[in-house]
Amino acid sequence: MLSQHGITIAPGTFYRWLNQPLTAAQVEEAYLVNAIVTLYRRNRSVYGVWLWTSVTSLSFFPCKPRVD
């Protein structure tokens, strides 16, 4: 995408980023996204109040904004 706009990315930089370990915040977010997708599919792929209340009641749902 960036190369289409004339911006080059050194291959070493990309592979360094690709091979770095996941942070705890990234792992937590992945679990949260999986839980939300599961609830969304259980709700017949309809987003609404029921889904929002279900998501906010998850035990690991972040109640306040985080700064990483």
C-alpha positions as CSV (number, residue, x, y, z in Angstrom):
1,M,0.0,0.0,0.0
2,L,2.7,2.5,0.9
3,S,4.8,1.5,-2.0
4,Q,2.0,2.6,-4.3
5,H,2.5,6.1,-2.9
6,G,6.2,6.2,-3.4
7,I,7.1,5.3,0.2
8,T,9.6,2.4,0.5
9,I,9.9,0.1,3.5
10,A,13.1,-1.7,4.2
11,P,12.6,-5.4,4.1
12,G,14.5,-5.8,7.4
13,T,12.1,-3.4,9.1
14,F,9.1,-5.4,8.0
15,Y,10.5,-8.8,9.0
16,R,11.6,-7.4,12.4
17,W,8.0,-6.2,13.0
18,L,6.6,-9.5,11.7
19,N,8.7,-11.6,14.0
20,Q,8.3,-9.6,17.2
21,P,6.4,-11.3,20.0
22,L,2.8,-10.2,20.8
23,T,2.3,-7.9,23.8
24,A,-0.1,-8.7,26.6
25,A,-2.4,-5.9,25.4
26,Q,-2.5,-7.4,21.9
27,V,-3.3,-10.9,23.2
28,E,-6.0,-9.4,25.5
29,E,-7.6,-7.6,22.6
30,A,-7.6,-10.7,20.4
31,Y,-9.5,-12.6,23.1
32,L,-12.0,-9.7,23.4
33,V,-12.5,-9.6,19.6
34,N,-13.1,-13.3,19.5
35,A,-15.7,-13.1,22.3
36,I,-17.5,-10.2,20.6
37,V,-17.6,-12.1,17.3
38,T,-19.0,-15.2,19.0
39,L,-21.7,-13.1,20.7
40,Y,-22.5,-11.4,17.3
41,R,-22.9,-14.7,15.6
42,R,-25.1,-16.1,18.4
43,N,-27.3,-13.0,18.0
44,R,-27.9,-14.0,14.3
45,S,-25.4,-11.4,13.1
46,V,-27.5,-8.5,14.4
47,Y,-26.0,-5.7,16.4
48,G,-28.2,-4.1,18.9
49,V,-28.8,-3.4,22.6
50,W,-28.8,-7.1,23.6
51,L,-25.4,-7.6,22.0
52,W,-24.0,-4.4,23.6
53,T,-25.2,-5.4,27.1
54,S,-23.8,-8.9,26.6
55,V,-20.4,-7.5,25.5
56,T,-20.2,-5.1,28.4
57,S,-21.0,-7.8,30.9
58,L,-18.0,-9.9,29.9
59,S,-15.7,-10.3,32.8
60,F,-12.6,-9.2,30.8
61,F,-14.3,-6.3,29.0
62,P,-12.2,-3.1,29.5
63,C,-14.5,-0.6,31.3
64,K,-12.3,2.4,30.7
65,P,-10.1,3.5,27.8
66,R,-6.6,2.2,27.9
67,V,-3.5,3.9,26.7
68,D,-0.9,1.5,25.3
